[in-house]
Amino acid sequence: MNDPIEILVVMLALSILVCVGLAITVQAEESGATPSAGAAADTQPTHATLDQQRKSAERTVRPEVEKQRKEAEQQAEKTLDKEAIAAIEETRQALDAIASSNTAAALAAIERATGKVNILLARNPATPLIPVGAAVEVIDLATSDHAAIMEIAQDASRAVDERAFSAARLLLHSLMSEIRVRTGNLRLATYPTALKEAARLLDQGKNKQASAVLLTALNTLVVIDRVTPLPLVLARDAIATAQAERQKGKDAALKLLESAKAKVQRSRDLGYAGKDAEYVALFSQIDDLEKQIKGAEDTGSLIASLKEKLSTFVRQLSSTASRPSRASATTSKLD
C-alpha cells in the first residue's frame, strides 16, 4: 500500500474511528459508568441511540443549527404528495400479496396504485418528479483548519485524476459541513409503465418477474439533495449575537465578527460555491462593520443589511439541487 492516496484514506478512516472511540469513552467517564468488559460487549450503542445523542448535543450546543434543521424539515414535508405516497404504499402491498401467493390482492393493489398515479398525471402534466419522502440530516465532518482543508481538496482532485473514485469520495466526504435535505421522487414518466408491466406478468402467472418489476420501480426513485452550508448559518448567528453584544461593549462584538468572518471563509474553503463573488462582498461588509464599531458609529443598519445578505446567500445555495446521475435505492431512509 505505497500509494499516498491509499495511505491518506486509511489514516483518515483510522482517525474517524479514534474520534468516535474517544467520544464514547468521554461520555462514559462523564456519566460515571464503569461497565465490565462483558457488559460493554452486550451494551454497544445502537445507531438510533447515537443519533439521538448527536441530536441532543446539537440542540444544546448549537440551537441555531437545530432551528435551521427543523425549518428545512418542515419545508420538505410540505412538498410531499399524499397521492404519490399512497401509490408507493399500494405498490408495497402488491409485493406483500405476491409473496403470499395472493395474485388477486396483488392485482387489486396495482389497480389502486395505477388510479392514484393517473390522478397525479392529470394534476401534474408538466412535472416529471413528485416528492414522496424526505430526510433531513446535519453533517459536520470537516476540519476548521484552512491548510488541512486545502490539502484534502488537493488529494481528492489528484484521486479523481487517477480515477481512484472511492478514495476521492471518502476524501470529499470529510469536507462536508451542511444541513442536507434529501428527497425521494416518483418518476411519473416510468412508474405507470412499471405497474402495467407487473399486472401483465401476474396475469401470465409470472409472479417472480412481476415482483422484480415492482421492486425496481420502488428502488429507482430519483433522489435529490439540497444542502445548506453550516458555516454560513453559524456566521449569521454570530453577527446577530454581535448586534446584541454591541450594546455592552465593542470588544465582544468585534470578536464575534472575527468569528463570523472565519466561518464565511470556512464555507468558501469547503467548496460551497467557493468561487461565488458574494463571498468577497460579505468579507467587505464585515470589514466595514468592524470599522464602524471601532469608530463608535451607529451599526444598526449595516448589521441588518449584512444579516439579510447572508440569509439571501444561504437561501440561494440551499435552492441549488444536486441530483445523482443514477436513481438510488434509498426509499427505506426516506419513509
KELUMLO-871233 format. One record per atom (N, C-alpha, C): x, y, z. Coordinates in steps of 0.001 Angstrom, whole numbers, padded with zeros to 6 digits, always signed. Example, Ala and Ser with C-alpha at 12.3 -4.5 7.8 and 13.67 -1.06 7.14 Angstrom:
// residues 2
+013190-005690+007800 +012300-004500+007800 +013200-003300+007800 +012850-002250+007080 +013670-001060+007140 +012900+000030+007870 
END
This chain:
// residues 335
+000850-001193+000000 +000000+000000+000000 +000883+001238+000000 +001601+001448-001088 +002539+002554-001180 +001927+003812-001773 +000723+003673-002352 +000087+004832-002960 -000244+005849-001876 +000226+007101-002001 -000053+008124-000971 -001537+008320-000722 -002352+008201-001777 -003792+008387-001599 -004366+007287-000723 -003950+006032-000971 -004449+004927-000163 -004031+005093+001283 -002789+005546+001490 -002302+005754+002855 -003129+006826+003541 -003419+007933+002813 -004189+009024+003387 -005599+008565+003745 -006211+007751+002873 -007563+007258+003124 -007592+006399+004379 -006588+005505+004510 -006529+004647+005696 -006352+005487+006956 -005454+006489+006880 -005227+007355+008042 -006497+008113+008408 -007243+008582+007387 -008474+009308+007637 -009506+008411+008303 -009619+007170+007801 -010573+006230+008386 -010218+005918+009831 -008922+005716+010090 -008484+005419+011455 -008756+006591+012385 -008526+007826+011888 -008748+008997+012733 -010216+009131+013092 -011111+008804+012139 -012543+008866+012427 -012916+007865+013499 -012353+006635+013392 -012632+005603+014388 -012124+006011+015760 -010936+006614+015796 -010368+007047+017069 -011236+008127+017704 -011701+009096+016871 -012545+010172+017393 -013846+009628+017966 -014449+008662+017250 -015680+008062+017751 -015431+007338+019062 -014304+006606+019120 -013955+005895+020344 -013741+006832+021504 -013054+007960+021250 -012816+008936+022307 -014120+009550+022786 -015020+009845+021839 -016292+010460+022218 -017086+009535+023117 -017102+008230+022793 -017841+007271+023604 -017197+007117+024968 -015840+007108+024996 -015127+006971+026263 -015389+008155+027179 -015321+009383+026600 -015565+010587+027399 -016967+010574+027965 -017926+010149+027136 -019305+010132+027606 -019461+009159+028770 -018803+007998+028692 -018891+007014+029755 -018262+007542+031027 -017102+008246+030875 -016423+008782+032042 -017254+009869+032709 -017909+010728+031877 -018688+011812+032448 -019912+011295+033183 -020458+010165+032715 -021639+009618+033371 -021283+008790+034592 -019963+008514+034774 -019537+007733+035916 -019722+006244+035715 -020092+005821+034505 -020324+004405+034251 -019001+003690+034047 -018878+002515+034671 -017669+001713+034504 -018071+000273+034241 -018649-000021+033086 -019115-001365+032792 -017955-002323+032624 -018220-003579+032927 -017211-004613+032740 -017047-004897+031276 -016011-005660+030942 -015760-005970+029536 -016934-006732+028944 -017487-007667+029724 -018616-008440+029225 -019842-007574+029039 -020065-006670+030018 -021226-005787+029914 -021086-004853+028736 -019854-004348+028496 -019630-003442+027368 -019971-004111+026066 -019644-005387+025966 -019917-006107+024725 -021414-006250+024499 -022176-006315+025623 -023614-006511+025500 -024376-005199+025358 -023690-004076+025573 -024398-002794+025569 -023803-001835+024556 -023407-002344+023393 -022908-001479+022332 -024016-000529+021907 -023735+000792+021827 -024790+001741+021462 -025282+001492+020049 -026585+001508+019880 -027162+001320+018556 -027032+002601+017770 -027254+002479+016446 -027199+003669+015584 -028245+004684+016017 -029440+004178+016406 -030509+005081+016831 -030102+005853+018079 -029453+005144+019039 -029029+005804+020274 -028006+006884+019988 -027022+006573+019161 -026000+007552+018806 -026611+008754+018098 -027593+008489+017244 -028234+009573+016514 -029004+010477+017477 -029670+009874+018467 -030390+010668+019468 -029430+011528+020279 -028280+010949+020639 -027283+011696+021405 -026738+012868+020588 -026510+012623+019293 -025993+013689+018424 -027004+014825+018328 -028285+014477+018135 -029311+015498+018014 -029470+016284+019309 -029383+015566+020436 -029487+016238+021733 -028348+017233+021926 -027127+016811+021552 -025970+017697+021669 -026117+018900+020752 -026652+018687+019550 -026827+019780+018590 -027796+020823+019138 -028884+020345+019747 -029869+021273+020300 -029284+022093+021438 -028415+021446+022246 -027855+022111+023412 -026736+023075+023046 -025810+022612+022213 -024606+023387+021915 -024831+024390+020791 -025605+023994+019785 -025807+024878+018633 -027297+024976+018303 -028050+025686+019136 -029504+025756+018913 -029873+026362+017571 -029022+027262+017040 -029338+027868+015755 -029301+026842+014627 -028447+025817+014772 -028384+024752+013768 -029641+023902+013831 -030070+023561+015048 -031288+022772+015210 -032505+023530+014681 -032525+024840+014892 -033624+025644+014367 -033657+025595+012839 -032485+025736+012219 -032406+025674+010755 -032795+024295+010245 -032388+023249+010967 -032732+021875+010565 -034241+021665+010611 -034874+022147+011681 -036326+021997+011816 -037056+022735+010711 -036604+023924+010386 -037229+024691+009315 -037119+023945+007983 -035928+023378+007731 -035720+022616+006495 -036622+021391+006466 -036764+020741+007606 -037609+019545+007698 -039071+019884+007440 -039535+020974+008032 -040927+021391+007834 -041200+021760+006381 -040263+022458+005758 -040433+022842+004356 -040443+021617+003453 -039573+020643+003763 -039514+019426+002951 -040812+018635+003062 -041347+018549+004272 -042582+017788+004476 -043758+018403+003727 -043759+019716+003585 -044838+020386+002876 -044859+020037+001393 -043714+019626+000846 -043645+019324-000590 -044110+017914-000921 -044256+017055+000089 -044598+015656-000166 -046040+015533-000663 -046248+014649-001622 -047557+014458-002242 -048238+013209-001671 -049414+013380-001094 -050113+012267-000438 -050535+011187-001430 -050976+011588-002602 -051390+010603-003615 -050201+009759-004054 -049043+010409-004223 -047849+009662-004636 -047397+008710-003533 -047460+009166-002289 -047091+008299-001166 -048034+007106-001095 -049325+007356-001336 -050304+006268-001322 -050023+005264-002446 -049592+005766-003615 -049263+004871-004727 -048080+003968-004360 -047095+004540-003657 -045954+003747-003205 -046418+002668-002236 -047289+003042-001292 -047777+002083-000303 -048572+000960-000967 -049388+001300-001957 -050145+000259-002677 -049197-000687-003409 -048107-000154-003928 -047118-000998-004605 -046484-001967-003621 -046199-001500-002424 -045637-002390-001399 -046641-003462-000995 -047912-003079-000920 -048936-004068-000601 -049035-005123-001696 -048857-004686-002926 -048865-005647-004037 -047712-006635-003900 -046548-006135-003511 -045402-007026-003308 -045661-008024-002184 -046277-007563-001102 -046602-008460+000009 -047592-009537-000437 -048569-009123-001241 -049572-010074-001722 -048946-011115-002635 -048024-010696-003496 -047334-011647-004373 -046529-012633-003546 -045847-012130-002508 -045060-013007-001642 -045949-014028-000946 -047228-013677-000727 -048174-014594-000074 -048959-015411-001090 -048552-015304-002361 -049206-016035-003457 -050674-015637-003616 -050992-014393-003296 -052360-013893-003428 -052409-012965-004636 -052531-013559-005786 -052485-012796-007032 -053624-011789-007132 -054812-012174-006695 -055974-011282-006784 -055737-010004-005972 -055203-010167-004761 -054933-008999-003912 -053835-008133-004521 -052847-008785-005123 -051753-008046-005750 -052275-007206-006916 -053143-007812-007749 -053697-007076-008892 -054577-005915-008421 -055316-006138-007344 -056167-005070-006813 -055311-003901-006310 -054205-004215-005649 -053312-003167-005148 -052682-002400-006301 -052281-003123-007348 -051691-002467-008522 -052721-001568-009190 -053977-002030-009234 -055032-001216-009833 -055240+000077-009045 -055203-000025-007714 -055363+001177-006885 -054180+002129-007069 -052983+001546-007137 -051789+002373-007349 -051854+003075-008699 -052307+002364-009714 -052419+002942-011057 -053407+004102-011065 -054519+003944-010352 -055508+005007-010279 -054933+006262-009650 -054154+006093-008595 -053550+007241-007919 -052509+007922-008816 -051738+007115-009544 -050737+007686-010441 -051412+008432-011593 -052531+007906-012066 -053265+008604-013132 -053773+009969-012665 -054183+010037-011387 -054609+011317-010825 -053426+012288-010809 -052252+011769-010415 -051047+012601-010385 -050696+013117-011769 -050815+012256-012776 -050514+012661-014146 -051455+013768-014621 -052726+013649-014218 -053700+014664-014622 -053422+016001-013922 -052995+015929-012667 -052743+017149-011899 -051409+017797-012251 -050452+016979-012653 -049087+017486-012858 -048566+017091-014236 -049217+017524-015307 -048800+017105-016651 -047389+017535-017029 -046902+018611-016422 -045572+019119-016791 -044537+018860-015702 -044894+018061-014704 -043970+017793-013590 -043498+016342-013646 -042234+016106-013971 -041761+014724-014121 -041517+014001-012800 -041252+014755-011728 -040894+014145-010450 -041818+014647-009347 -042314+013698-008525 -043209+014040-007423 -042570+013572-006115 -042337+014466-005142 -041700+014073-003878 -042578+013139-003051 -041990+012041-002584 -042736+011062-001787 -042089+010800-000426 -040888+011303-000207 -040227+011074+001074 -039084+012048+001246 -038784+012370+002505 -037700+013321+002778 -036989+012958+004062 -035690+013221+004096 -034886+013029+005295 -033962+014227+005429 -033877+014777+006636 -033032+015939+006896 -031958+015548+007894 -030712+015850+007573 -029588+015414+008395 -028552+016529+008521 -027999+016648+009725 -026890+017573+009953 -025592+016787+009820 -024727+017214+008907 -023444+016539+008668 -022332+017562+008869 -021484+017325+009855 -020402+018270+010136 -019118+017484+010398 -018441+017138+009320 -017245+016305+009407 -015956+017067+009136 -016082+018270+008617 -014897+018982+008121 -014110+019650+009241 -012804+019663+009069 -011922+020390+009964 -012105+021893+009770 -011689+022669+010762 -011735+024126+010630 -010399+024694+010166 -009409+023834+010004 -008072+024279+009635 -007974+024487+008123 -007679+025714+007720 -007630+026057+006293 -006619+025200+005539 -005407+025059+006091 -004357+024300+005399 -004766+022835+005229 -005389+022265+006262 -005814+020863+006184 -006896+020688+005125 -007839+021637+005042 -008896+021563+004034 -008292+021609+002629 -007350+022518+002418 -006729+022637+001103 -005959+021374+000725 -005314+020763+001707 -004554+019537+001441 -005488+018392+001058 -006602+018266+001790 -007563+017212+001466 -008165+017445+000080 -008480+018711-000233 -009052+019035-001540 -008082+018687-002669 -006816+018958-002477 -005813+018638-003494 -005681+017128-003666 -005709+016400-002545 -005615+014941-002625 -006843+014356-003316 -008006+014945-003050 -009227+014468-003704 -009161+014725-005207 -008656+015904-005586 -008515+016227-007005 -007553+015256-007681 -006459+014940-006994 -005489+014008-007570 -006087+012607-007686 -006905+012232-006695 -007546+010917-006738 -008491+010815-007933 -009230+011900-008227 -010118+011907-009388 -009294+011790-010672 -008186+012533-010749 -007330+012470-011935 -006805+011056-012161 -006558+010344-011061 -006039+008981-011160 -007150+007939-011204 -008406+008422-011307 -009588+007564-011365 -009701+006659-010133 -009220+007134-009016 -009392+006437-007732 -010627+007035-007062 -011793+006742-007639 -013010+007432-007233 -013442+007092-005810 -013220+005869-005362 -013607+005514-003999 -012803+006332-002990 -011515+006529-003275 -010677+007360-002404 -011140+008814-002450 -011475+009298-003647 -011933+010680-003788 -013227+010904-003017 -014154+009930-003079 -015419+010074-002357 -015191+010183-000857 -014309+009359-000336 -014032+009399+001101 -013404+010728+001496 -012488+011211+000697 -011836+012484+000993 -012830+013641+000936 -013674+013664-000088 -014660+014738-000215 -015711+014662+000889 -016011+013444+001324 -016981+013271+002415 -016495+013972+003679 -015177+014021+003855 -014611+014651+005050 -014596+016176+004951 -015087+016719+003832 -015131+018176+003653 -016556+018710+003725 -017447+017959+004386 -018842+018382+004472 -019143+019026+005815 -019861+020138+005758 -020397+020791+006951 -021701+021436+006509 -022806+020702+006645 -024038+021131+005998 -025279+020525+006644 -026410+021133+006362 -027716+020529+006613 -028193+020011+005271 -028383+018715+005184 -028745+018108+003899 -030208+017672+003921 -030955+018125+002927 -032334+017689+002738 -032343+016754+001525 -032680+015501+001779 -032701+014501+000699 -034143+014077+000446 -034609+014268-000766 -035972+013875-001120 -035961+012757-002151 -036875+011815-001965 -037083+010754-002946 -038285+011117-003799 -038138+011005-005115 -039177+011469-006036 -039646+010365-006968 -040946+010282-007114 -041562+009321-008023 -041434+009825-009456 -041012+008940-010358 -040932+009294-011783 -042291+009053-012435 -042982+010109-012761 -044299+009945-013368 -044224+009347-014773 -043090+009508-015423 -042972+009011-016796 -042845+007490-016852 -042244+006878-015828 -041960+005442-015894 -042756+004596-014904 -043235+005186-013813 -043919+004391-012790 -045192+003718-013322 -046048+004429-014068 -047247+003774-014599 -046911+002588-015503 -045841+002711-016276 -045425+001615-017168 -045030+000397-016363 -044331+000610-015245 -043921-000497-014385 -045138-001197-013788 -046118-000423-013353 -047332-001026-012786 -048073-001861-013832 -048158-001317-015037 -048846-002032-016119 -048120-003327-016469 -046785-003271-016520 -045999-004457-016844 -046132-005517-015753 -046143-005094-014496 -046285-006047-013388 -047637-006748-013450 -048686-005986-013758 -050017-006589-013872 -050057-007610-015007 -049434-007289-016124 -049393-008214-017267 -048690-009517-016885 -047567-009389-016178 -046815-010586-015770 -047603-011431-014777 -048345-010779-013894 -049168-011528-012934 -050267-012306-013658 -050872-011685-014660 -051910-012366-015441 -051366-013614-016121 -050066-013595-016433 -049417-014733-017082 -048847-015729-016071 -049055-015460-014799 -048561-016363-013776 -047073-016202-013492 -046477-015129-013958 -045039-014893-013753 -044829-013983-012531 -045131-014563-011379 -045109-013775-010144 -043717-013254-009793 -042706-014062-009989 -041352-013645-009653 -040916-012445-010496 -041226-012520-011788 -040863-011411-012667 -041657-010153-012321 -042925-010325-011933 -043746-009175-011549 -043171-008501-010303 -042741-009310-009338 -042117-008755-008131 -040868-007966-008479 -040070-008508-009406 -038835-007823-009794 -039134-006458-010412 -040187-006385-011232 -040555-005119-011870 -040993-004098-010819 -041807-004538-009848 -042284-003620-008813 -041147-003173-007899 -040252-004091-007575 -039106-003719-006742 -038218-002699-007438 -038026-002892-008728 -037217-001938-009488 -037864-000557-009471 -039190-000530-009612 -039902+000749-009583 -039739+001440-008234 -039819+000668-007143 -039662+001245-005813 -038241+001711-005552 -037292+000951-006033 -035879+001223-005726 -035207+002201-006683 -035968+002740-007609 -035369+003710-008536 -036055+005065-008440 -036492+005397-007243 -036963+006758-007020 -035779+007709-007211 -036032+008841-007797 -034966+009815-008042 -034680+010569-006745 -033435+010535-006327 -033033+011182-005084 -032383+012525-005395 -032887+013568-004756 -032352+014916-004954 -031912+015474-003607 -030693+016000-003565 -030138+016592-002352 -030129+018113-002463 -030481+018766-001369 -030315+020215-001239 -029548+020461+000050 -028535+021298-000019 -027686+021496+001160 -027649+022965+001578 -027574+023156+002881 -027383+024484+003465 -026052+024470+004201 -025084+025285+003811 -023776+025272+004463 -023875+025688+005929 -023422+024824+006829 -023460+025139+008252 -022625+026367+008611 -021429+026544+008037 -020633+027715+008418 -021362+029031+008195 -022170+029115+007138 -022901+030356+006878 -024038+030555+007877 -024669+029445+008277 -025708+029528+009308 -025103+030045+010610 -023922+029509+010961 -023254+029920+012200 -022720+031350+012097 -022276+031748+010914 -021806+033124+010717 -022948+034109+010909 -024102+033767+010381 -025275+034626+010528 -025659+034782+012007 -025582+033680+012742 -025906+033737+014171 -024877+034574+014927 -023592+034454+014547 -022541+035242+015215 -022766+036733+015003 -023207+037105+013807 -023463+038520+013518 -024670+039023+014308 -025706+038181+014413 -026870+038562+015206 -026492+038747+016676 -025631+037865+017180 -025174+037980+018566 -024310+039218+018745 -023497+039530+017746 -022648+040722+017804 -023494+041982+017924 -024640+041978+017267 -025530+043126+017346 -025995+043353+018788 -026308+042249+019498 -026738+042362+020896 -025573+042747+021802 -024400+042174+021530 -023231+042445+022372 -022692+043856+022177 -023017+044453+021029 -022515+045800+020739 -022986+046794+021796 -024160+046513+022382 -024689+047415+023395 -023869+047371+024684 -023173+046242+024900 -022394+046070+026126 -020962+046577+025971 -020454+046515+024755 -019075+046940+024527 -018592+046456+023183 -017571+047141+022645 -017124+046821+021292 -016269+045570+021195 -015534+045220+022272 -014592+044094+022194 -015289+042775+021893 -016367+042511+022630 -017101+041260+022410 -017692+041215+021005 -018227+042352+020546 -018815+042414+019201 -017760+042173+018130 -016583+042771+018293 -015507+042586+017317 -015037+041138+017271 -014997+040493+018432 -014586+039090+018486 -015581+038220+017732 -016852+038515+017889 -017890+037750+017189 -017820+037977+015677 -017501+039194+015266 -017368+039469+013832 -016172+038730+013233 -015093+038614+013995 -013943+037833+013533 -014340+036368+013370 -015142+035891+014330 -015630+034518+014241 -016512+034332+013014 -017372+035309+012743 -018246+035237+011569 -017428+035207+010283 -016391+036039+010240 -015542+036084+009050 -014844+034740+008823 -014381+034118+009911 -013718+032811+009810 -014688+031754+009304 -015946+031839+009721 -016949+030853+009287 -017300+031047+007816 -017374+032294+007386 -017618+032555+005964 -016459+032002+005129 -015237+032185+005607 -014069+031664+004906 -014099+030138+004874 -014543+029533+005966 -014626+028064+006023 -015621+027541+004989 -016749+028226+004857 -017728+027830+003852 -017119+027887+002455 -016357+028936+002216 -015701+029091+000910 -014658+028004+000699 -013849+027730+001728 -012819+026697+001632 -013417+025334+001336 -014589+025053+001940 -015210+023731+001794 -015927+023565+000463 -015926+024612-000345 -016446+024471-001705 -017926+024691-001862 -018538+025407-000932 -019942+025753-001109 -020013+026995-001994 -020009+026743-003310 -019937+027822-004312 -018750+028714-004014 -017598+028075-003817 -016409+028773-003352 -015920+029906-004238 -016307+029914-005511 -015867+030979-006416 -016917+032061-006592 -018018+031962-005838 -019082+032964-005947 -018573+034317-005454 -018856+035366-006216 -018406+036715-005864 -019056+037228-004584 -020124+036577-004149 -020821+037014-002938 -019915+036921-001715 -018978+035997-001738 -018051+035878-000605 -017224+037157-000437 -016742+037690-001542 -015951+038925-001488 -016792+040068-000910 -018044+040139-001321 -018944+041179-000821 -019192+041018+000676 -019314+039771+001138 -019537+039526+002570 -018327+039945+003396 -017133+039572+002931 -015912+039965+003650 -015809+041491+003730 -016102+042156+002633 -016008+043612+002585 -016990+044256+003560 -018193+043702+003636 -019204+044283+004506 -018868+044038+005980 -018288+042868+006291 -017865+042602+007671 -016742+043556+008060 -015806+043801+007140 -014721+044757+007409 -015284+046151+007691 -016276+046557+006898 -016886+047874+007103 -017562+047948+008472 -018208+046870+008846 -018885+046828+010134 -017881+046922+011289 -016753+046232+011144 -015717+046307+012173 -015207+047749+012337 -015024+048435+011214 -014555+049827+011264 -015568+050727+011967 -016837+050493+011701 -017871+051308+012326 -017918+051087+013838 -017749+049810+014230 -017761+049510+015662 -016561+050153+016352 -015400+050048+015733 -014195+050650+016312 -014320+052177+016396 -015033+052750+015453 -015197+054195+015446 -016410+054664+016227 -017052+053733+016939 -018217+054057+017781 -019367+054655+016968 -019475+054257+015695 -020565+054741+014858 -021803+053862+015053 -022933+054357+014585 -024168+053565+014636 -024062+052411+013632 -024302+051188+014103 -024093+049998+013255 -025401+049278+012928 -026516+049794+013391 -027784+049077+013230 -028121+048739+011797 -028057+049705+010909 -028449+049474+009517 -027491+048536+008801 -026182+048663+009093 -025208+047816+008419 -025315+046361+008887 -025556+046150+010169 -025736+044787+010680 -026978+044157+010061 -028072+044917+009997 -029302+044397+009389 -029073+044029+007932 -028335+044876+007219 -028029+044607+005814 -027174+043357+005660 -026187+043189+006556 -025296+042033+006486 -026050+040747+006788 -026929+040795+007793 -027731+039611+008129 -028619+039214+006956 -029212+040200+006300 -030076+039912+005163 -029274+039354+003987 -028076+039905+003777 -027219+039416+002689 -026840+037948+002920 -026500+037635+004170 -026160+036246+004495 -027363+035328+004323 -028522+035769+004783 -029735+034951+004655 -030067+034694+003193 -029915+035723+002372 -030181+035574+000936 -029208+034591+000300 -027949+034692+000681 -026931+033794+000135 -027193+032347+000562 -027583+032160+001820 -027914+030824+002312 -029085+030249+001523 -030116+031058+001298 -031276+030581+000524 -030873+030250-000904 -030006+031065-001470 -029539+030832-002842 -028814+029503-002954 -027905+029228-002010 -027162+027977-002050 -028060+026786-001745 -029030+026966-000844 -029924+025873-000473 -030876+025507-001601 -031158+026452-002483 -032087+026185-003582 -031421+025465-004744 -030107+025300-004665 -029373+024604-005723 -029411+023111-005459 -030078+022370-006315 -030248+020934-006100 -029095+020152-006711 -028739+019072-006026 -027734+018147-006545 -028410+016814-006771 -028442+016364-008018 -029147+015129-008336 -028155+014055-008784 -028149+012882-008117 -027268+011801-008555 -027592+011402-009991 -026590+010967-010726 -026800+010601-012125 -027646+009349-012266 -027645+008496-011240 -028480+007307-011258 -029407+007355-010060 -030617+006824-010232 -031561+006789-009112 -031021+005875-008036 -031257+006237-006789 -030715+005479-005670 -031796+004721-004933 -031460+003541-004468 -032416+002716-003730 -032374+003103-002267 -032977+004244-001943 -032914+004743-000566 -034310+004985-000011 -035311+004269-000510 -036675+004530-000085 -036861+004274+001407 -036157+003287+001967 -036345+002974+003376 -035886+004120+004261 -034922+004910+003839 -034421+006026+004625 -035314+007254+004491 -036194+007248+003520 -036999+008438+003257 -038413+008287+003763 -038742+007156+004339 -040112+006939+004811 -040411+007810+006021 
END
